[in-house]
């Protein structure tokens, strides 16, 4: 359903060009969820904004292919993309979504805006659909007439998700949707997302730095490091046997309930995206570094829909 190929997005700053998304490729089938994980600053949110084309003014480079149902969205002009794709076929739940609601406008009036503008519905019909969406996410439709400050954090998050579901999209992108919530509310939101995905047949891109949380929803996992995907694979296989040294270190840092293990950490810090290393970007922090890591590693396919970007898996490397 979705194919992202060689996607590049750089920012222009006073200090130079930030390579936030640097040659990223992956695919997603209908009803699948891909979890994009990695440390803060690795480009996860920039990737999401690149797909939905919510670009800041200081973008210097933006190219590649984003194909949705056979249509290359990169070839659409902004007016067509805004009318036919954004908030219609693709919806986006941004990071810090709890701050996205206008505190002086009632919930219902905020929810129905895309229906009035995109679908040209009358207000009564739009409010009926908004009420249905709220009930779908477990919120009483009475809250259509409330202001955001009257809702708890968990209820605000549910309202934002309901807004993203209103236009019955094909793809929903969620950027850290549980990061500011307590553990119990996080669990409720994750159960909600699993139920909604099943009922609506939605495809999702779930962005998080919480490796354990990502396992609740993911069919695929993409590991980002310094603006690039360094490993992509089936979720069940990834959580059992991660291949890239960075992925292995991430998994070693996650505590488990069923067995005791010594937790590990990744020494050092990620490289600056203003001037990333010329070879493997993880090399300076990698316990398996060897001479060839000074060169840019190729993408090595592991099976039909999995790959790793590491010299350790290149034939003939030693």
C-alpha positions as CSV (number, residue, x, y, z in Angstrom):
1,X,0.0,0.0,0.0
2,X,2.8,2.4,0.9
3,X,6.3,2.4,-0.6
4,X,9.0,4.9,0.5
5,X,12.1,4.8,-1.7
6,X,15.3,6.8,-1.3
7,X,13.6,9.5,0.7
8,X,15.9,12.5,1.5
9,X,15.1,15.6,3.6
10,X,17.7,18.1,4.7
11,X,17.3,21.2,6.8
12,X,19.2,24.4,6.1
13,X,20.6,26.1,9.3
14,X,23.1,28.8,10.1
15,X,25.7,26.1,11.0
16,X,25.1,24.1,7.8
17,X,22.8,21.4,6.4
18,X,21.2,18.9,8.8
19,X,20.8,15.5,7.1
20,X,17.6,14.6,9.1
21,X,16.4,11.9,6.6
22,X,19.1,10.5,4.5
23,X,18.1,7.9,1.8
24,X,15.4,6.0,3.7
25,X,13.4,3.2,2.1
26,X,10.7,0.8,3.4
27,X,7.2,-0.6,2.4
28,X,4.0,-1.2,4.2
29,X,1.0,-3.4,3.4
30,X,-2.7,-2.7,4.1
31,X,-3.4,-3.3,7.8
32,X,0.2,-3.5,8.8
33,X,2.0,-1.5,11.4
34,X,5.6,-0.5,11.2
35,X,7.4,0.7,14.4
36,X,10.2,3.1,13.8
37,X,12.5,3.1,16.8
38,X,15.8,4.8,17.8
39,X,17.4,7.4,20.0
40,X,16.1,11.0,20.2
41,X,17.5,13.1,17.3
42,X,17.9,10.2,14.9
43,X,15.3,11.5,12.4
44,X,12.1,9.6,13.3
45,X,9.8,12.7,13.5
46,X,11.5,14.2,10.4
47,X,10.7,11.0,8.5
48,X,7.0,11.3,9.5
49,X,6.8,14.9,8.4
50,X,8.5,14.1,5.1
51,X,5.8,11.5,4.3
52,X,2.9,13.8,5.2
53,X,4.8,16.8,3.7
54,X,4.6,19.0,6.8
55,X,7.9,20.6,6.0
56,X,9.4,23.6,7.7
57,X,10.5,26.6,5.7
58,X,14.2,25.9,6.0
59,X,14.1,22.6,4.0
60,X,17.0,22.6,1.5
61,X,16.7,19.1,0.0
62,X,13.6,17.1,-0.4
63,X,13.5,14.2,-2.9
64,X,12.7,10.5,-3.3
65,X,9.5,8.6,-3.8
66,X,6.5,8.1,-1.5
67,X,4.0,5.9,-3.3
68,X,0.5,5.4,-1.9
69,X,-1.7,2.9,-3.8
70,X,0.4,3.3,-6.9
71,X,0.5,7.1,-6.9
72,X,3.8,8.9,-6.3
73,X,2.8,11.6,-3.8
74,X,6.0,13.5,-4.5
75,X,4.8,14.4,-8.0
76,X,1.6,16.0,-6.7
77,X,1.5,19.8,-6.3
78,X,0.8,21.2,-2.8
79,X,-2.8,22.1,-3.5
80,X,-3.6,18.6,-4.8
81,X,-1.7,16.9,-2.0
82,X,-3.5,19.1,0.6
83,X,-7.0,18.4,-0.9
84,X,-6.7,14.7,-1.8
85,X,-4.1,13.2,0.6
86,X,-3.2,15.1,3.8
87,X,-5.9,14.5,6.5
88,X,-7.9,12.4,4.0
89,X,-5.8,9.4,3.0
90,X,-2.9,10.1,5.5
91,X,-3.5,11.5,9.0
92,X,-0.9,12.4,11.5
93,X,-0.9,12.4,15.3
94,X,2.1,14.7,16.1
95,X,4.5,14.5,19.0
96,X,3.2,16.4,22.1
97,X,-0.3,16.0,20.6
98,X,-1.9,17.1,23.9
99,X,-0.8,20.6,23.0
100,X,-2.5,20.4,19.6
101,X,-6.0,21.3,20.8
102,X,-7.0,24.9,20.9
103,X,-8.0,25.6,24.5
104,X,-10.7,28.2,23.7
105,X,-12.6,26.2,21.0
106,X,-14.9,23.4,21.9
107,X,-13.8,19.8,21.0
108,X,-16.6,19.3,18.5
109,X,-15.8,22.4,16.5
110,X,-12.2,21.4,16.3
111,X,-12.9,17.8,15.3
112,X,-15.3,18.6,12.4
113,X,-13.0,21.1,10.6
114,X,-11.5,18.6,8.2
115,X,-15.0,17.2,7.4
116,X,-16.3,20.7,6.6
117,X,-13.2,21.6,4.5
118,X,-12.3,18.3,2.9
119,X,-15.6,16.4,2.6
120,X,-17.9,19.5,2.3
121,X,-20.3,18.1,4.9
122,X,-22.9,20.1,6.6
123,X,-22.3,20.8,10.3
124,X,-25.0,18.4,11.6
125,X,-23.7,15.4,9.6
126,X,-20.1,16.3,10.6
127,X,-21.0,16.4,14.3
128,X,-22.7,13.0,14.0
129,X,-19.6,11.5,12.5
130,X,-17.4,13.2,15.2
131,X,-19.7,11.7,17.9
132,X,-19.3,8.3,16.4
133,X,-15.5,8.7,16.3
134,X,-15.4,9.7,20.0
135,X,-17.4,6.6,20.9
136,X,-15.1,4.4,18.9
137,X,-12.1,5.6,21.0
138,X,-14.1,5.2,24.3
139,X,-15.0,8.8,25.0
140,X,-18.6,10.0,25.5
141,X,-20.0,12.1,22.7
142,X,-21.1,14.6,25.4
143,X,-17.5,15.9,25.3
144,X,-18.1,17.4,21.9
145,X,-19.5,20.4,23.8
146,X,-16.6,20.6,26.3
147,X,-13.4,22.6,26.1
148,X,-10.0,20.8,26.0
149,X,-9.0,22.0,29.6
150,X,-12.0,19.9,30.9
151,X,-10.4,16.7,29.7
152,X,-7.6,14.6,31.3
153,X,-4.4,13.9,29.4
154,X,-5.5,10.4,28.4
155,X,-8.9,11.7,27.1
156,X,-7.2,14.4,25.1
157,X,-5.0,11.8,23.5
158,X,-8.1,9.8,22.6
159,X,-9.7,12.9,21.1
160,X,-6.6,13.5,18.9
161,X,-6.7,9.9,17.7
162,X,-10.5,10.2,17.0
163,X,-9.7,13.3,14.9
164,X,-7.2,11.4,12.9
165,X,-9.8,8.6,12.3
166,X,-12.6,10.9,11.2
167,X,-11.8,10.9,7.5
168,X,-11.4,7.1,7.4
169,X,-7.7,7.3,6.3
170,X,-5.7,4.5,4.7
171,X,-2.6,5.4,6.8
172,X,-2.2,6.9,10.2
173,X,1.2,8.2,11.4
174,X,1.6,8.3,15.2
175,X,4.6,10.2,16.6
176,X,5.2,9.2,20.3
177,X,1.5,9.0,21.0
178,X,2.0,7.9,24.6
179,X,5.1,9.7,25.6
180,X,3.5,12.2,28.1
181,X,1.1,9.7,29.7
182,X,1.3,7.5,32.8
183,X,1.8,3.8,32.4
184,X,-1.8,2.7,32.9
185,X,-3.0,5.3,30.3
186,X,-0.3,4.2,27.9
187,X,-1.6,0.6,28.1
188,X,-5.2,1.8,27.5
189,X,-4.1,3.8,24.4
190,X,-2.1,0.9,23.0
191,X,-5.1,-1.4,23.4
192,X,-7.3,1.2,21.7
193,X,-4.9,1.4,18.7
194,X,-4.8,-2.4,18.4
195,X,-8.6,-2.5,18.4
196,X,-9.0,0.4,15.9
197,X,-6.5,-1.1,13.6
198,X,-8.4,-4.4,13.5
199,X,-11.8,-2.8,13.1
200,X,-10.8,-0.3,10.4
201,X,-8.1,-2.3,8.6
202,X,-5.7,0.7,9.1
203,X,-2.1,0.8,8.3
204,X,0.1,2.6,10.9
205,X,3.5,4.1,11.2
206,X,4.2,4.0,15.0
207,X,7.2,6.2,16.0
208,X,8.7,5.7,19.5
209,X,11.9,5.5,21.4
210,X,10.4,2.9,23.7
211,X,11.5,-0.4,22.3
212,X,9.3,-2.5,24.7
213,X,6.2,-0.4,23.8
214,X,6.8,-0.9,20.1
215,X,6.5,-4.7,20.4
216,X,2.8,-4.3,21.4
217,X,1.8,-3.1,18.0
218,X,4.4,-3.7,15.4
219,X,4.3,-6.1,12.5
220,X,7.6,-4.7,11.2
221,X,10.4,-2.8,12.9
222,X,12.7,-0.1,11.3
223,X,15.6,1.0,13.4
224,X,16.8,4.5,12.7
225,X,20.3,5.9,13.5
226,X,21.7,9.2,12.4
227,X,19.1,9.8,9.7
228,X,19.2,6.3,8.2
229,X,17.4,3.0,8.6
230,X,20.1,0.6,9.7
231,X,17.8,-2.4,10.1
232,X,14.4,-3.4,8.8
233,X,12.6,-6.6,9.5
234,X,9.7,-8.7,10.7
235,X,8.9,-7.7,14.3
236,X,8.8,-11.3,15.7
237,X,12.2,-12.0,14.2
238,X,13.7,-8.7,15.2
239,X,12.7,-8.9,18.9
240,X,14.1,-12.4,19.1
241,X,17.3,-11.9,17.1
242,X,18.2,-8.3,16.1
243,X,21.0,-8.2,13.5
244,X,22.6,-4.7,13.5
245,X,25.0,-4.0,16.5
246,X,23.0,-0.9,17.3
247,X,19.7,-2.9,17.3
248,X,21.4,-5.5,19.6
249,X,22.5,-2.8,22.0
250,X,19.0,-1.3,22.1
251,X,17.5,-4.7,22.9
252,X,20.1,-5.3,25.6
253,X,19.0,-2.1,27.3
254,X,15.4,-3.4,27.8
255,X,14.6,-5.2,31.0
256,X,12.6,-8.4,30.9
257,X,10.0,-10.0,33.2
258,X,10.6,-13.7,32.6
259,X,14.4,-13.9,33.0
260,X,17.2,-12.1,34.7
261,X,19.7,-10.4,32.4
262,X,22.5,-7.8,32.8
263,X,21.3,-4.6,31.3
264,X,23.7,-2.9,28.8
265,X,24.1,0.6,27.5
266,X,25.5,2.3,24.4
267,X,28.6,4.3,25.1
268,X,29.1,7.8,23.6
269,X,26.4,9.8,21.8
270,X,25.0,9.8,18.3
271,X,26.9,11.8,15.7
272,X,25.9,15.3,14.6
273,X,23.6,15.3,11.5
274,X,25.4,18.5,10.5
275,X,28.5,16.5,9.6
276,X,27.9,12.7,9.9
277,X,30.8,10.3,9.5
278,X,31.7,9.3,6.0
279,X,31.7,5.5,6.8
280,X,29.3,3.6,9.1
281,X,27.6,6.2,11.3
282,X,27.6,3.8,14.2
283,X,31.2,2.8,14.0
284,X,32.6,4.9,16.8
285,X,30.1,3.3,19.3
286,X,30.2,-0.2,17.8
287,X,31.9,-3.1,19.7
288,X,32.5,-4.9,16.4
289,X,34.3,-2.0,14.6
290,X,36.9,-3.1,12.0
291,X,38.8,-1.5,9.2
292,X,36.1,-1.6,6.5
293,X,33.7,0.4,8.7
294,X,35.5,3.6,7.5
295,X,33.5,3.0,4.2
296,X,29.8,3.5,3.8
297,X,28.2,0.0,4.4
298,X,25.8,-1.4,1.7
299,X,22.2,-2.4,2.3
300,X,22.3,-6.2,2.7
301,X,19.0,-8.1,2.1
302,X,18.3,-10.7,4.7
303,X,15.1,-12.0,3.1
304,X,12.3,-10.7,0.9
305,X,11.3,-7.7,3.1
306,X,14.3,-7.4,5.6
307,X,17.7,-5.8,5.3
308,X,20.6,-4.6,7.5
309,X,23.1,-1.8,6.8
310,X,26.3,-3.2,8.2
311,X,29.6,-4.6,6.9
312,X,29.3,-7.6,9.2
313,X,26.7,-9.1,6.9
314,X,28.5,-8.4,3.6
315,X,30.0,-11.6,2.1
316,X,33.8,-11.6,2.3
317,X,34.0,-9.1,5.2
318,X,36.1,-9.9,8.1
